[in-house]
């Protein structure tokens, strides 16, 4: 689910933060992972293809 967002209209940039839970096979607990999407928009407000996805590789036990 989306947990946070920031939009800078003047620079045409946005950052979305999302989280999801993962349970490994035979695991006792679940791990929360974060995703960050750093988006840049063109002059028409469409997503620029140079946008970046960042995945939290460590996760956090819950």
Backbone as numpy.savetxt, mean C-alpha at the origin, in Angstrom:
# Nx Ny Nz CAx CAy CAz Cx Cy Cz
-7.42 -4.16 3.42 -8.25 -2.98 3.42 -7.37 -1.73 3.42
-7.88 -0.65 2.86 -7.15 0.62 2.85 -7.20 1.20 4.27
-6.03 1.48 4.85 -5.96 1.98 6.22 -5.59 3.46 6.30
-5.03 4.02 5.22 -4.64 5.43 5.25 -4.44 5.91 3.82
-4.58 7.21 3.61 -4.33 7.78 2.28 -3.89 9.23 2.45
-3.05 9.66 1.55 -2.60 11.05 1.50 -2.61 11.47 0.04
-3.15 12.67 -0.22 -3.24 13.19 -1.58 -2.65 14.59 -1.60
-1.75 14.82 -2.55 -1.19 16.15 -2.78 -1.64 16.57 -4.17
-2.70 17.34 -4.23 -3.28 17.72 -5.52 -2.34 18.60 -6.34
-1.60 19.49 -5.69 -0.72 20.39 -6.43 0.43 19.64 -7.11
0.95 18.59 -6.45 2.03 17.79 -7.05 1.50 16.60 -7.83
0.19 16.39 -7.79 -0.46 15.26 -8.47 0.13 13.92 -8.00
0.19 13.76 -6.67 0.71 12.54 -6.07 -0.25 12.05 -4.99
-0.27 10.73 -4.80 -1.08 10.14 -3.75 -0.35 8.93 -3.18
-0.56 8.67 -1.90 -0.02 7.48 -1.25 -1.18 6.77 -0.57
-1.32 5.48 -0.84 -2.33 4.65 -0.19 -1.62 3.60 0.64
-2.13 3.36 1.84 -1.59 2.31 2.70 -2.71 1.29 2.91
-2.37 0.04 2.71 -3.33 -1.04 2.91 -2.68 -2.12 3.77
-3.50 -2.91 4.42 -2.96 -4.03 5.19 -3.81 -5.27 4.92
-3.15 -6.41 5.07 -3.85 -7.68 4.93 -3.20 -8.68 5.87
-3.95 -9.71 6.23 -3.47 -10.71 7.17 -3.16 -12.01 6.44
-2.06 -12.65 6.84 -1.61 -13.90 6.24 -1.47 -14.93 7.35
-1.92 -16.13 7.09 -1.72 -17.24 8.03 -0.98 -18.33 7.27
0.23 -18.65 7.72 1.01 -19.70 7.08 0.43 -21.06 7.43
0.68 -22.02 6.57 0.19 -23.38 6.84 0.75 -23.87 8.18
-0.10 -24.46 9.00 0.24 -25.00 10.30 0.73 -23.94 11.29
0.44 -22.68 11.05 0.86 -21.61 11.96 -0.22 -21.38 13.02
0.20 -20.91 14.17 -0.73 -20.63 15.27 -1.25 -19.20 15.23
-0.52 -18.31 14.58 -0.93 -16.91 14.57 -0.94 -16.37 13.14
-1.57 -15.23 13.00 -1.60 -14.57 11.69 -0.61 -13.41 11.69
-0.17 -13.02 10.51 0.79 -11.94 10.35 0.14 -10.84 9.53
0.29 -9.59 9.97 -0.25 -8.46 9.22 0.85 -7.88 8.34
0.56 -7.73 7.06 1.48 -7.12 6.11 0.91 -5.78 5.65
1.80 -4.84 5.38 1.41 -3.53 4.86 1.82 -3.41 3.40
1.03 -2.70 2.65 1.34 -2.33 1.27 1.29 -0.81 1.18
2.22 -0.23 0.46 2.17 1.20 0.15 2.13 1.35 -1.36
1.21 2.14 -1.84 1.16 2.48 -3.26 1.47 3.95 -3.37
2.56 4.28 -4.03 2.95 5.66 -4.27 2.57 5.97 -5.71
1.53 6.77 -5.88 0.96 7.02 -7.19 1.26 8.44 -7.66
1.57 8.55 -8.93 1.73 9.86 -9.55 0.71 9.95 -10.67
0.15 11.13 -10.85 -0.88 11.33 -11.87 -0.33 12.22 -12.98
-0.86 12.02 -14.19 -0.48 12.91 -15.28 -1.35 14.16 -15.24
-1.19 15.03 -16.20 -1.92 16.31 -16.19 -3.43 16.13 -16.31
-3.88 14.96 -16.80 -5.31 14.69 -16.94 -5.88 13.96 -15.72
-5.03 13.70 -14.71 -5.48 13.01 -13.50 -5.50 11.50 -13.62
-4.84 10.96 -14.63 -4.76 9.50 -14.79 -3.45 9.00 -14.19
-3.45 7.75 -13.75 -2.28 7.17 -13.10 -1.10 7.11 -14.06
0.05 7.57 -13.58 1.29 7.52 -14.34 1.89 6.12 -14.20
2.39 5.52 -15.28 2.93 4.16 -15.18 4.17 4.02 -14.31
4.80 5.12 -13.90 5.99 4.99 -13.06 5.66 4.89 -11.57
4.41 4.67 -11.23 4.01 4.52 -9.83 4.70 3.31 -9.21
4.81 3.30 -7.88 5.60 2.32 -7.16 4.76 1.59 -6.11
4.94 0.27 -6.02 4.30 -0.54 -4.97 5.39 -0.98 -4.00
5.13 -0.89 -2.70 6.08 -1.35 -1.69 5.35 -2.32 -0.77
5.93 -3.52 -0.60 5.33 -4.54 0.25 6.22 -4.73 1.48
5.60 -4.75 2.65 6.30 -4.99 3.90 6.68 -6.47 3.95
7.95 -6.77 3.86 8.41 -8.15 3.84 8.51 -8.79 5.21
8.45 -8.01 6.27 8.63 -8.59 7.60 7.32 -8.97 8.25
6.30 -8.18 8.06 5.02 -8.46 8.70 5.10 -8.22 10.20
3.97 -8.36 10.85 3.88 -8.13 12.29 2.93 -9.16 12.88
3.41 -9.94 13.86 2.58 -10.97 14.48 1.40 -10.36 15.21
0.25 -11.04 15.10 -0.95 -10.63 15.84 -1.41 -11.77 16.71
